[in-house]
Amino acid sequence: MAKPVPRLTPAEIQRVIATAWDDRPPFNAVLMAHGLNEGQLVALLRRVLTPNAFRTWSVRARGR
C-alpha cells in the first residue's frame, strides 16, 4: 500500500504541479525535489487536477 501524501500547503502543491508538468527535469528529479514517491505524486495529481488534466499529464509522463 502506498504511503499517504504528506500534508502540503497550497503553494507547495502548486510547485509540485508546475514541476511535474515541466518537460525539462527528469521524472525522478520531480519526486526527489518534493520528497514524494511516484505513488504519492500520482495520488496528489489525481486529487487536485481535473480528470482531463490528469489524463493529459499521465500521457506526457509515460513518454518520458
C-alpha positions in Angstrom: 0.0 0.0 0.0 1.3 3.4 -0.9 2.3 5.9 1.8 -0.2 8.7 2.2 0.6 12.0 0.6 2.3 14.3 3.2 0.4 17.5 4.1 1.4 20.2 1.7 0.5 23.8 1.7 -1.4 25.1 -1.4 1.8 26.9 -2.5 3.8 23.6 -2.2 1.1 21.8 -4.2 1.3 24.4 -6.9 5.1 24.0 -7.1 4.7 20.2 -7.3 2.2 20.5 -10.2 4.4 23.0 -12.0 7.4 20.8 -11.7 5.5 17.7 -12.8 4.2 19.5 -15.9 7.7 20.8 -16.9 9.3 18.6 -19.5 12.9 19.6 -18.7 13.7 17.8 -15.4 13.7 14.0 -15.3 10.7 12.5 -13.5 12.9 11.3 -10.6 14.1 14.8 -10.0 10.5 15.9 -9.5 10.0 13.2 -7.0 13.2 13.8 -5.1 12.9 17.6 -5.0 9.5 17.4 -3.3 10.0 14.4 -1.1 7.3 12.3 -2.8 7.4 8.9 -4.2 5.8 8.0 -7.5 2.5 6.7 -6.0 2.2 9.8 -3.8 2.7 12.1 -6.8 0.1 10.3 -8.8 -2.4 10.4 -5.9 -1.8 14.1 -5.4 -2.2 15.0 -9.0 -5.3 12.7 -9.4 -6.8 14.6 -6.4 -6.1 18.2 -7.4 -6.2 18.1 -11.2 -9.3 17.8 -13.3 -9.8 14.4 -14.8 -8.9 15.6 -18.3 -5.8 17.4 -17.0 -4.7 14.3 -15.1 -5.1 12.1 -18.2 -3.1 14.6 -20.2 -0.4 14.7 -17.6 -0.2 10.9 -17.4 0.2 10.5 -21.1 3.0 13.1 -21.1 4.6 11.4 -18.1 4.6 8.0 -19.8 6.5 9.5 -22.7 9.5 10.5 -20.5 
